[in-house]
Amino acid sequence: MKPEKRPIGLAHFSAIDLPPAELVSAAARAGFDAVGLRLFPAFPGAPCYAVPQGSDAARELRLRLDATGLEVFDIEFVVLDADFQPRSVLPVLEDAAALGAQRLSVCGQDSDRTRLTDNVAALCAVAAEVGMSVDLENMGWRPVRSVADSLDVVQASGAANAGVLIDALHLFRNGGSLETVSALPAGFVRHAQLCDLRGPDPETDEDRIQEARAGRFAPGAGELPLTGLVAALPGDARISVEVPLGPGQDPAAHLAALRHGVRRVMGA
């Protein structure tokens, strides 16, 4: 897919204080084509939103989507720990699917690889009931640390609707490279999230978490080879931008800067 034709999404974490309907309007004004929604908390107490079918929130969100032409591409974020029950997420997946969402992002927080793999397979079966797919994201402070870890679990699950989420921060901070992405088997990467970084790799888990939550830069404003990353991705992989709004930043200016940065990186 040519850069100028590839839809660009906005991850909810880029403006997490905006409820879904407001996020859609802000993303449209900034020139994005899609949004991701944070419908599950990434960690206890983290912000997330609910859009139950038939609710005022869901109706308003649908009106904004129809008015702007944007779509909900993905939702996040489910933590697959030792106590995870795959069918527990079905009601939220049903809500998301009703809005057109295609993919769910998850991470692996279970050191028992067999149990984790079984849970990925079971979750993919649940997601398939509503026509959705599941992407496993690696993070340096979790048992699924690298892109290779994600691929191992996804392949072992045997699920046709399981994929590997490529997040630029987690790729490059955890031993990955452009060659890592180029070497991934066909069909496993359907979604990538872009941000930029500066400076050396964090040395502790606390530092890794802090950078992931508050140390990202707009695409092109750091040191990562993002143009090369885009070129290494499959042509049909969707791209989103994930760079949280910093203290005192104006949301509209922040989102405009993110869209401008990703245009430059993609050469469009």
C-alpha positions as CSV (number, residue, x, y, z in Angstrom):
1,M,0.0,0.0,0.0
2,K,1.4,3.4,-1.0
3,P,2.1,5.7,2.0
4,E,-0.4,8.3,0.9
5,K,-3.1,5.6,0.7
6,R,-2.4,3.9,4.1
7,P,-4.9,4.9,6.7
8,I,-3.4,6.4,9.9
9,G,-4.9,5.8,13.3
10,L,-4.6,7.6,16.6
11,A,-4.1,5.5,19.7
12,H,-6.2,6.6,22.6
13,F,-3.2,6.8,24.8
14,S,-2.1,9.8,22.8
15,A,-5.0,11.8,24.4
16,I,-6.3,9.5,27.0
17,D,-8.3,12.2,28.9
18,L,-10.6,12.6,25.9
19,P,-13.7,10.4,26.0
20,P,-14.2,8.3,22.8
21,A,-16.6,10.7,21.1
22,E,-14.3,13.7,21.8
23,L,-11.3,11.7,20.7
24,V,-12.9,11.0,17.3
25,S,-13.7,14.7,16.7
26,A,-10.1,15.7,17.7
27,A,-8.6,13.0,15.6
28,A,-10.6,14.1,12.6
29,R,-9.6,17.7,13.0
30,A,-5.9,16.6,13.1
31,G,-6.2,14.6,9.9
32,F,-6.3,11.0,11.2
33,D,-8.4,8.3,9.5
34,A,-9.1,6.1,12.5
35,V,-8.9,5.8,16.3
36,G,-8.1,3.1,18.8
37,L,-10.1,3.1,22.0
38,R,-8.9,2.2,25.5
39,L,-11.8,0.1,26.7
40,F,-9.8,-1.9,29.3
41,P,-7.3,-0.4,31.9
42,A,-3.7,-1.0,31.0
43,F,-2.9,-1.4,34.7
44,P,-5.0,-1.1,37.9
45,G,-6.5,2.4,38.1
46,A,-5.5,3.4,34.6
47,P,-8.1,5.4,32.7
48,C,-10.4,3.6,30.3
49,Y,-13.9,4.0,28.9
50,A,-17.1,2.1,28.4
51,V,-19.3,2.3,25.3
52,P,-22.1,-0.3,26.0
53,Q,-24.4,-0.9,23.1
54,G,-27.6,1.3,23.3
55,S,-25.9,3.7,25.7
56,D,-25.7,7.5,25.2
57,A,-22.0,7.1,25.0
58,A,-22.2,4.6,22.1
59,R,-24.9,6.6,20.3
60,E,-22.8,9.8,20.5
61,L,-19.7,7.9,19.4
62,R,-21.6,6.5,16.4
63,L,-22.8,10.0,15.4
64,R,-19.2,11.4,15.6
65,L,-17.9,8.5,13.5
66,D,-20.6,8.9,10.9
67,A,-20.1,12.7,10.8
68,T,-16.3,12.5,10.4
69,G,-15.9,9.4,8.3
70,L,-13.4,8.0,10.9
71,E,-13.5,4.3,12.0
72,V,-12.7,2.5,15.2
73,F,-9.9,0.2,14.1
74,D,-8.7,-1.3,17.4
75,I,-9.3,-1.5,21.1
76,E,-7.0,-2.1,24.0
77,F,-5.6,-3.2,26.5
78,V,-6.0,-6.6,28.0
79,V,-3.3,-8.0,30.3
80,L,-3.1,-11.8,30.1
81,D,-2.0,-12.8,33.6
82,A,-2.2,-16.1,35.4
83,D,-5.8,-15.5,36.4
84,F,-7.1,-14.3,33.1
85,Q,-10.5,-15.7,32.0
86,P,-10.9,-15.4,28.2
87,R,-14.7,-15.2,28.2
88,S,-14.7,-12.4,30.7
89,V,-13.9,-9.9,27.9
90,L,-16.7,-10.9,25.6
91,P,-19.2,-8.1,26.5
92,V,-16.7,-5.4,25.8
93,L,-15.7,-7.1,22.5
94,E,-19.3,-7.2,21.5
95,D,-19.6,-3.5,22.2
96,A,-16.4,-2.8,20.2
97,A,-17.4,-5.0,17.3
98,A,-20.8,-3.1,17.1
99,L,-18.7,0.0,16.4
100,G,-16.7,-1.7,13.7
101,A,-13.5,-2.5,15.7
102,Q,-11.3,-5.1,14.1
103,R,-8.5,-5.9,16.5
104,L,-7.8,-6.2,20.3
105,S,-4.3,-5.5,21.7
106,V,-3.1,-7.6,24.6
107,C,0.1,-8.3,26.5
108,G,1.6,-11.4,28.2
109,Q,2.0,-11.1,32.0
110,D,2.2,-14.8,32.6
111,S,5.5,-16.6,33.0
112,D,3.9,-20.0,32.4
113,R,4.2,-20.0,28.7
114,T,1.9,-23.0,28.2
115,R,-0.9,-21.4,30.1
116,L,-0.3,-18.1,28.3
117,T,-0.4,-19.8,24.9
118,D,-3.6,-21.6,25.8
119,N,-5.2,-18.3,27.0
120,V,-4.2,-16.6,23.7
121,A,-5.8,-19.4,21.8
122,A,-9.0,-19.3,23.9
123,L,-9.2,-15.5,23.7
124,C,-8.8,-15.6,19.9
125,A,-11.7,-18.0,19.8
126,V,-13.8,-15.6,21.8
127,A,-12.8,-12.7,19.6
128,A,-13.7,-14.7,16.5
129,E,-17.2,-15.0,17.7
130,V,-17.6,-11.2,17.1
131,G,-15.3,-11.1,14.0
132,M,-12.3,-9.6,15.8
133,S,-8.6,-10.5,15.9
134,V,-6.0,-10.3,18.7
135,D,-2.5,-8.8,18.6
136,L,0.1,-9.7,21.2
137,E,2.4,-6.8,22.2
138,N,5.8,-7.3,23.8
139,M,7.0,-5.1,26.7
140,G,10.4,-5.2,28.3
141,W,9.2,-5.5,31.8
142,R,6.8,-8.4,31.1
143,P,7.4,-12.2,30.4
144,V,6.6,-11.5,26.8
145,R,9.5,-9.2,26.4
146,S,10.6,-9.2,22.8
147,V,8.9,-9.4,19.4
148,A,10.4,-13.0,19.1
149,D,8.5,-13.9,22.3
150,S,5.3,-12.5,20.9
151,L,5.8,-14.5,17.7
152,D,6.5,-17.7,19.6
153,V,3.3,-17.4,21.6
154,V,1.1,-16.5,18.6
155,Q,2.5,-19.3,16.4
156,A,2.1,-21.8,19.2
157,S,-1.5,-20.7,19.8
158,G,-2.4,-21.9,16.3
159,A,-5.1,-19.2,16.1
160,A,-5.7,-17.9,12.6
161,N,-6.8,-14.5,14.0
162,A,-3.7,-14.0,16.2
163,G,-1.1,-11.5,15.3
164,V,2.0,-9.7,16.6
165,L,1.7,-6.0,17.4
166,I,4.8,-4.0,16.5
167,D,5.2,-1.0,18.8
168,A,8.3,1.1,17.8
169,L,9.3,1.7,21.4
170,H,9.0,-2.0,22.5
171,L,10.6,-3.2,19.3
172,F,13.8,-1.2,19.5
173,R,14.2,-1.1,23.3
174,N,14.0,-4.9,23.6
175,G,16.5,-6.2,21.1
176,G,14.5,-5.8,17.9
177,S,15.6,-4.2,14.6
178,L,14.4,-3.5,11.1
179,E,15.7,-7.0,10.2
180,T,13.5,-8.4,13.0
181,V,10.4,-7.0,11.3
182,S,11.5,-7.9,7.8
183,A,12.1,-11.5,8.9
184,L,8.6,-12.0,10.5
185,P,6.5,-14.6,8.6
186,A,3.8,-13.3,6.3
187,G,0.5,-12.7,7.8
188,F,1.5,-12.1,11.4
189,V,1.7,-8.3,11.5
190,R,-1.5,-6.4,10.9
191,H,-0.9,-3.4,13.1
192,A,2.0,-1.2,14.2
193,Q,2.2,1.7,16.5
194,L,4.7,4.5,15.9
195,C,6.5,6.9,18.3
196,D,10.0,8.2,18.5
197,L,12.7,8.0,21.2
198,R,15.8,9.7,22.3
199,G,18.8,8.6,24.4
200,P,20.1,5.3,25.6
201,D,18.0,2.2,26.6
202,P,16.5,2.3,30.1
203,E,18.4,0.1,32.5
204,T,15.6,-0.9,35.0
205,D,12.0,-2.0,34.6
206,E,10.9,1.2,36.4
207,D,12.7,3.2,33.8
208,R,11.3,1.2,31.0
209,I,7.7,1.8,32.3
210,Q,8.4,5.5,32.8
211,E,9.7,5.9,29.2
212,A,6.8,3.9,27.7
213,R,4.2,6.1,29.6
214,A,5.9,9.5,29.4
215,G,9.0,9.4,27.3
216,R,7.7,9.1,23.8
217,F,8.2,11.7,21.1
218,A,6.3,12.5,17.9
219,P,7.4,10.4,14.9
220,G,10.5,12.1,13.4
221,A,11.4,14.0,16.5
222,G,13.8,11.4,17.9
223,E,16.4,8.9,16.8
224,L,14.5,5.8,15.7
225,P,14.7,4.6,12.0
226,L,10.9,5.0,11.6
227,T,11.0,5.5,7.8
228,G,12.9,2.2,7.6
229,L,10.4,0.6,10.0
230,V,7.4,1.6,7.8
231,A,9.2,0.2,4.7
232,A,9.8,-3.1,6.6
233,L,6.2,-3.5,7.6
234,P,3.8,-5.5,5.4
235,G,2.1,-3.3,2.9
236,D,-1.3,-4.1,4.4
237,A,-0.3,-3.5,8.0
238,R,-2.3,-0.6,9.6
239,I,-0.3,2.1,11.4
240,S,-1.3,4.1,14.5
241,V,0.5,6.8,16.4
242,E,0.9,6.4,20.2
243,V,2.5,9.4,22.0
244,P,0.9,10.5,25.2
245,L,0.0,14.2,25.7
246,G,2.5,15.8,28.1
247,P,1.7,18.1,31.0
248,G,0.5,21.5,29.8
249,Q,0.3,20.5,26.1
250,D,-2.6,21.7,24.1
251,P,-4.4,18.5,22.8
252,A,-5.2,20.0,19.3
253,A,-1.6,21.1,18.8
254,H,-0.3,17.8,20.1
255,L,-2.4,15.7,17.7
256,A,-1.6,18.0,14.8
257,A,2.1,17.5,15.5
258,L,1.7,13.8,15.6
259,R,-0.1,13.7,12.3
260,H,2.5,16.0,10.7
261,G,5.3,13.8,12.1
262,V,3.9,10.6,10.7
263,R,3.4,12.2,7.3
264,R,7.1,13.1,7.2
265,V,8.2,9.7,8.4
266,M,6.0,8.0,5.7
267,G,7.1,10.4,3.0
268,A,3.5,11.3,2.1
